[in-house]
Amino acid sequence: MITVKCFARYRALLGFSDLQVPAAPTLGELLADPCFQALPKDALLAVNQAFADRTAPIHDGDEVALMPPVSGG
């Protein structure tokens, strides 16, 4: 199983803060699941607390974080 954590506005957008899902070969394949269809394409993604892109491999027991883009000034 993979643990998916949503941060900030993605909690309300996707309807969960933590979710357990079956493992997938890549982050992109995991995010193709219908429960992630509302996730914006510009979302920041991390696997095991390291930023990753959709081609990143994932394995059973990994933690995936979904975060909105950050801005500041």
DRENTOR-442005 format. One line per field, with one value per atom (N, C-alpha, C): z, y, x; residue number from 1; residue in one letter; atom name. Coordinates in pm, whole numbers. Example, Ala and Ser with C-alpha at 12.3 -4.5 7.8 and 13.67 -1.06 7.14 Angstrom:
# residues 2
up: [780 / 780 / 780 / 708 / 714 / 787] .
north: [-569 / -450 / -330 / -225 / -106 / 3] .
east: [1319 / 1230 / 1320 / 1285 / 1367 / 1290] .
num: [1 / 1 / 1 / 2 / 2 / 2] .
residuo: [A / A / A / S / S / S] .
atomo: [N / CA / C / N / CA / C] .
# end
This chain:
# residues 73
up: [0 / 0 / 0 / -59 / -64 / 23 / 101 / 177 / 97 / 69 / -3 / 96 / 107 / 196 / 113 / 144 / 76 / 171 / 115 / 196 / 145 / 237 / 208 / 138 / 33 / -34 / -102 / -124 / -188 / -98 / 33 / 123 / 88 / 73 / 40 / -105 / -194 / -336 / -363 / -298 / -322 / -220 / -106 / -8 / 94 / 108 / 210 / 247 / 365 / 404 / 396 / 430 / 418 / 356 / 265 / 197 / 172 / 192 / 160 / 26 / -69 / -202 / -241 / -331 / -378 / -452 / -447 / -515 / -666 / -733 / -879 / -920 / -1046 / -1088 / -1084 / -1121 / -1123 / -1056 / -1020 / -960 / -1056 / -1184 / -1284 / -1294 / -1289 / -1296 / -1170 / -1056 / -933 / -944 / -995 / -1004 / -1116 / -1200 / -1303 / -1245 / -1121 / -1054 / -1047 / -1069 / -1067 / -939 / -826 / -702 / -704 / -801 / -814 / -934 / -998 / -1122 / -1103 / -984 / -959 / -930 / -920 / -889 / -1007 / -984 / -1093 / -1145 / -1272 / -1336 / -1277 / -1218 / -1163 / -1016 / -965 / -827 / -803 / -685 / -644 / -589 / -628 / -589 / -516 / -418 / -347 / -316 / -319 / -279 / -167 / -52 / 65 / 97 / 94 / 132 / 37 / -86 / -188 / -309 / -361 / -477 / -590 / -664 / -772 / -884 / -1002 / -1113 / -1136 / -1232 / -1254 / -1306 / -1349 / -1397 / -1284 / -1164 / -1051 / -1016 / -997 / -953 / -808 / -777 / -638 / -602 / -472 / -424 / -303 / -276 / -160 / -35 / 46 / 168 / 152 / 28 / 5 / 52 / 73 / 108 / -4 / -56 / -161 / -102 / -131 / -84 / -205 / -193 / -297 / -239 / -300 / -245 / -354 / -321 / -418 / -445 / -562 / -590 / -487 / -459 / -359 / -428 / -370 / -423 / -304 / -331 / -221 / -277 / -189 / -237 / -134] .
north: [-119 / 0 / 125 / 229 / 361 / 455 / 539 / 642 / 770 / 829 / 957 / 1062 / 1170 / 1281 / 1405 / 1471 / 1596 / 1712 / 1822 / 1940 / 2060 / 2152 / 2280 / 2256 / 2331 / 2325 / 2192 / 2109 / 1980 / 1886 / 1909 / 1826 / 1839 / 1961 / 1984 / 1945 / 1974 / 1946 / 1796 / 1716 / 1571 / 1496 / 1561 / 1499 / 1410 / 1419 / 1341 / 1411 / 1377 / 1427 / 1315 / 1193 / 1075 / 963 / 890 / 781 / 668 / 545 / 427 / 372 / 356 / 305 / 195 / 105 / 1 / 63 / -7 / 40 / 42 / 131 / 141 / 156 / 126 / 133 / 275 / 375 / 513 / 606 / 722 / 823 / 862 / 877 / 912 / 809 / 681 / 575 / 576 / 603 / 614 / 728 / 843 / 961 / 951 / 849 / 827 / 769 / 724 / 670 / 778 / 743 / 843 / 925 / 874 / 953 / 1074 / 1082 / 1196 / 1285 / 1263 / 1336 / 1487 / 1535 / 1679 / 1744 / 1664 / 1718 / 1801 / 1928 / 2012 / 1960 / 1983 / 1937 / 2005 / 2124 / 2196 / 2162 / 2057 / 2017 / 1981 / 2015 / 1971 / 1830 / 1742 / 1602 / 1564 / 1479 / 1429 / 1281 / 1208 / 1068 / 1056 / 1008 / 993 / 1122 / 1233 / 1366 / 1424 / 1377 / 1434 / 1468 / 1591 / 1630 / 1530 / 1502 / 1403 / 1447 / 1389 / 1414 / 1288 / 1294 / 1184 / 1057 / 1065 / 945 / 870 / 926 / 866 / 730 / 632 / 501 / 507 / 429 / 419 / 272 / 247 / 110 / 96 / -26 / -56 / 4 / 75 / 137 / 282 / 332 / 472 / 568 / 692 / 800 / 903 / 938 / 1038 / 1161 / 1278 / 1404 / 1485 / 1543 / 1628 / 1767 / 1866 / 2001 / 2103 / 2209 / 2316 / 2390 / 2451 / 2531 / 2644 / 2683 / 2784 / 2916 / 3024 / 3156 / 3245 / 3346 / 3436 / 3566 / 3650 / 3776 / 3848] .
east: [84 / 0 / 88 / 37 / 101 / 17 / 81 / 11 / 18 / -97 / -104 / -152 / -76 / -111 / -139 / -250 / -287 / -263 / -214 / -187 / -266 / -292 / -359 / -492 / -519 / -650 / -678 / -576 / -598 / -677 / -675 / -756 / -903 / -950 / -1091 / -1120 / -1027 / -1046 / -1062 / -978 / -981 / -1066 / -1095 / -1184 / -1116 / -986 / -916 / -785 / -733 / -601 / -498 / -538 / -453 / -535 / -473 / -543 / -444 / -489 / -409 / -458 / -367 / -403 / -306 / -347 / -255 / -136 / -24 / 97 / 76 / 149 / 151 / 297 / 330 / 471 / 531 / 450 / 500 / 400 / 448 / 361 / 250 / 281 / 180 / 70 / 107 / 6 / -81 / -21 / -99 / -199 / -154 / -241 / -344 / -335 / -436 / -565 / -560 / -678 / -785 / -912 / -1020 / -1030 / -983 / -994 / -902 / -810 / -720 / -752 / -866 / -897 / -908 / -940 / -951 / -815 / -710 / -577 / -526 / -494 / -442 / -308 / -282 / -158 / -34 / -50 / 65 / 93 / 31 / 52 / 198 / 248 / 381 / 367 / 457 / 451 / 579 / 567 / 684 / 665 / 774 / 776 / 878 / 833 / 920 / 995 / 921 / 969 / 1073 / 1078 / 1166 / 1081 / 1094 / 1016 / 1038 / 930 / 935 / 843 / 864 / 772 / 689 / 601 / 508 / 574 / 700 / 769 / 841 / 839 / 911 / 852 / 939 / 888 / 842 / 742 / 696 / 685 / 697 / 699 / 608 / 572 / 490 / 555 / 477 / 528 / 571 / 576 / 615 / 507 / 548 / 456 / 460 / 344 / 331 / 262 / 317 / 257 / 212 / 92 / 34 / 19 / 87 / 88 / 60 / -14 / -34 / 96 / 110 / 228 / 240 / 362 / 388 / 423 / 377 / 415 / 450 / 520 / 559 / 610 / 646 / 696 / 779] .
num: [1 / 1 / 1 / 2 / 2 / 2 / 3 / 3 / 3 / 4 / 4 / 4 / 5 / 5 / 5 / 6 / 6 / 6 / 7 / 7 / 7 / 8 / 8 / 8 / 9 / 9 / 9 / 10 / 10 / 10 / 11 / 11 / 11 / 12 / 12 / 12 / 13 / 13 / 13 / 14 / 14 / 14 / 15 / 15 / 15 / 16 / 16 / 16 / 17 / 17 / 17 / 18 / 18 / 18 / 19 / 19 / 19 / 20 / 20 / 20 / 21 / 21 / 21 / 22 / 22 / 22 / 23 / 23 / 23 / 24 / 24 / 24 / 25 / 25 / 25 / 26 / 26 / 26 / 27 / 27 / 27 / 28 / 28 / 28 / 29 / 29 / 29 / 30 / 30 / 30 / 31 / 31 / 31 / 32 / 32 / 32 / 33 / 33 / 33 / 34 / 34 / 34 / 35 / 35 / 35 / 36 / 36 / 36 / 37 / 37 / 37 / 38 / 38 / 38 / 39 / 39 / 39 / 40 / 40 / 40 / 41 / 41 / 41 / 42 / 42 / 42 / 43 / 43 / 43 / 44 / 44 / 44 / 45 / 45 / 45 / 46 / 46 / 46 / 47 / 47 / 47 / 48 / 48 / 48 / 49 / 49 / 49 / 50 / 50 / 50 / 51 / 51 / 51 / 52 / 52 / 52 / 53 / 53 / 53 / 54 / 54 / 54 / 55 / 55 / 55 / 56 / 56 / 56 / 57 / 57 / 57 / 58 / 58 / 58 / 59 / 59 / 59 / 60 / 60 / 60 / 61 / 61 / 61 / 62 / 62 / 62 / 63 / 63 / 63 / 64 / 64 / 64 / 65 / 65 / 65 / 66 / 66 / 66 / 67 / 67 / 67 / 68 / 68 / 68 / 69 / 69 / 69 / 70 / 70 / 70 / 71 / 71 / 71 / 72 / 72 / 72 / 73 / 73 / 73] .
residuo: [M / M / M / I / I / I / T / T / T / V / V / V / K / K / K / C / C / C / F / F / F / A / A / A / R / R / R / Y / Y / Y / R / R / R / A / A / A / L / L / L / L / L / L / G / G / G / F / F / F / S / S / S / D / D / D / L / L / L / Q / Q / Q / V / V / V / P / P / P / A / A / A / A / A / A / P / P / P / T / T / T / L / L / L / G / G / G / E / E / E / L / L / L / L / L / L / A / A / A / D / D / D / P / P / P / C / C / C / F / F / F / Q / Q / Q / A / A / A / L / L / L / P / P / P / K / K / K / D / D / D / A / A / A / L / L / L / L / L / L / A / A / A / V / V / V / N / N / N / Q / Q / Q / A / A / A / F / F / F / A / A / A / D / D / D / R / R / R / T / T / T / A / A / A / P / P / P / I / I / I / H / H / H / D / D / D / G / G / G / D / D / D / E / E / E / V / V / V / A / A / A / L / L / L / M / M / M / P / P / P / P / P / P / V / V / V / S / S / S / G / G / G / G / G / G] .
atomo: [N / CA / C / N / CA / C / N / CA / C / N / CA / C / N / CA / C / N / CA / C / N / CA / C / N / CA / C / N / CA / C / N / CA / C / N / CA / C / N / CA / C / N / CA / C / N / CA / C / N / CA / C / N / CA / C / N / CA / C / N / CA / C / N / CA / C / N / CA / C / N / CA / C / N / CA / C / N / CA / C / N / CA / C / N / CA / C / N / CA / C / N / CA / C / N / CA / C / N / CA / C / N / CA / C / N / CA / C / N / CA / C / N / CA / C / N / CA / C / N / CA / C / N / CA / C / N / CA / C / N / CA / C / N / CA / C / N / CA / C / N / CA / C / N / CA / C / N / CA / C / N / CA / C / N / CA / C / N / CA / C / N / CA / C / N / CA / C / N / CA / C / N / CA / C / N / CA / C / N / CA / C / N / CA / C / N / CA / C / N / CA / C / N / CA / C / N / CA / C / N / CA / C / N / CA / C / N / CA / C / N / CA / C / N / CA / C / N / CA / C / N / CA / C / N / CA / C / N / CA / C / N / CA / C / N / CA / C / N / CA / C / N / CA / C / N / CA / C / N / CA / C / N / CA / C] .
# end
